[in-house]
Amino acid sequence: MFSLKSTQKTIYPILFMICFSHLLNDLMQAVIPAVYPIIKEKYNFSFTQIGIITFTYQITASLLQPLVGLYTDRKPQPFSLPFAMVFTLAGIVVLAFAHSFVFFLGAVALIGLGSSIFHPESSRVTYMASGGRKGLAQSIFQLGGHAGTSIGPLLAALIIIPFGQVALLYFCFAAFAGMFLLFRVARWYDQHVKLRQKETKEDAPVYAGGFARSRIILSITILLILVFSKYIYMASMTNYFTFYLIAKFNLSIQSSQYYLFAFLASIAIGTLLGGPIGDLIGRKYVIWFSILGVAPFTLLLPHMNLAWTIILAMLIGLIISSAFAAIMLYATDLIPGKIGTISGLFYGFMFGVAGIGSAALGWLADKTSIEYIFSICAYLPLVGIIAIFLPSLKRVAPV
């Protein structure tokens, strides 16, 4: 176990363990959209049903996360971290043997429940282990999640497509590894929580701008609108990009999964860069560039050939992914001391938006075409212009 050292230092072993745990958690979540082409063909599901499956997972995760975050801000629950993996494990097992639409809904709801418990407390651990380098720490944590999400389709192509739905059981090993790591993290968290609370209260720098409550509410609302535009677009890519490639370029399911992996891998890289850049130049500028700056590429993508579609998709992933760490940290700077609440609110809203967006886009694809939803979603990043109304936050010495 790790010694009770000062939490003013960046504790990289804990950051790397929580990062890898995030990778395992999101890897198991990523198999849900990764198997969509398989189950759509095998069970004759419509795009609307595919959207409802995603909606069920995302809503299960989104509704509980703010409540979990609010509760754990008052009463931290370190050992809820390994417990979260139990629900995810159960969901994977049910998903491997699901044979009807209802069973698929139950499986993804269990995975969503595990996610809702994992994210608020793991965000608090990331903050505690940051040693003040919050952007770097949040980027390391987010890197794990996006890396897991990007590996999911690759493993689906290598394992699930050749061997079938029951091969999902191999992902149970990821759940057991996650439990082991998170139990170690939970022991460190349990030992350090009181020390960290004391040091944060006495020594940590704070952000102060003298903003009125109404200005803070307006800023949080702007951030949520930006999350809305980002994750509706992301929902179109993560859930329907394979169908788009199959429909427009006549690719095989396996080939489309490799291209989805390329897009998701670029997201992992952008995530790692976004936090440290925000520490250097200011989070507001990262937020603004990440969402609005991707608009030219999203507008071009529906009109390109296969090669340029993949190149633009990777550029989009690289740029748009840098925003979330900056948004989260900007919000915690606005409302210090509420890490779990902010994490639960933004992760919950993110999952909720992605779920509703997936269901709506699936319905729209059934009514029109898969190409049409990509043409419509291309305009969403233009919403990023409203980031100009976010106030600049200046760091001041502790009082």
C-alpha positions, 0 to 999 in steps of 0.5 A: 500500500501507498504511504500517507504522503502529502497530497500536495504531490501528484500521486502517479501510481494512483492516477495510473491505476484509476486511469486503467480502471477507467479503461476497463470500465469503458471498454466493457461499456464500449462493447454495447455499440460495438455489437450493434451491427451483429445483433441488428442482423441476428435479431432483425432489430430496427434502428429505433430499437438500437437507439432505445438500447443505447437510450436505456443504458445512457439514461440508467447511467445519467439519472443516478450519477448526480445523486451519487455525486451529491451523496458522496460529497457529503459522505465519501464511499471509497469501496463503492468503486470496486462494487460498481464493477459487480453491476458491470460484470452482471450486465456483461454476462446477461448481454452474452446470453440475451436473446430478446429485446427486453433482455438486451435492455436489462443487460445495458441497464446493469452496465449503466448502473455500474457506470453511475457509481464508478464515475463520481467517486473516481473523479474525486480520487483523480482530484485528490491525487492530482497534487494541484495539476488538475488538468493533467490528472483529469486528462490521464483519467479521461485518457483511460476512458477513451482508450477503453472506448476505442479498444472496444470495437477493435476487440469486437472485430477480433473476438465477438464477430468471429466467435459470436455473441457468447464471446462477450464472456471474455470481457468478464476478465476485464471486470475482475481486473477492475475490481482488483485495481479499484479495491487498491485505489479504494484503500488509498482513498479511504486512508487519504480522504481526511488528510486531503480534506484538511489540506484542501481547506488549509492550503489549496489555492482557490478560484475567486471571481466575485461572480453573482449566483446568477452568473454562475448559473448562467455559466453552468447552463452554457457549459451544459449546452456545449456538452449537449452539442458535443455529445449529440454529435458524438452519439452519431459517430460512436453509435452510427458511424459503422452503419454510415460506412457500411451504407455509403461505402459498402464496407464489411462489418469488420472493416467498419469496426476498424475505422471506428477504432481509428476515430475513437483512438484519436479521441483518446489522444485529444483527451490527453492533450486537452487538460494540460493545454487548459492548465497552460492557456486557460480552460475557456479557450480550450472549450471554445476551440474544441467545439467551435473549431471542429465545425469545418471538419464536421460540415465537410465529412458527409461530402467526402470519399472514404479516405477523406471521411476517415481522415476527417473523422480522426481530426474531429475526434482529436479536436472535439475530445479535448473539451470535456476535461476542460469543461469539468474543471472549469465547472469545479473552479466555478463551484469549489468543493463540490467535485462529486456533485459536478462530476455527477451532473456533467457525466450524468448529463453527458450520458443522458444527452447521448442516450436521448440523442441515440434514440432520436437519431435511430428513429430519424435514420429509420424515417430518412437515411443514415446519411441524412443524420450525419448531414444534420449533425454536422451543424451541431459544433457551431453551437460552440460560439456561445463559449465566448460568454463564459467568464475568465477565471483567475487563480488567486492565493488562498485566503 
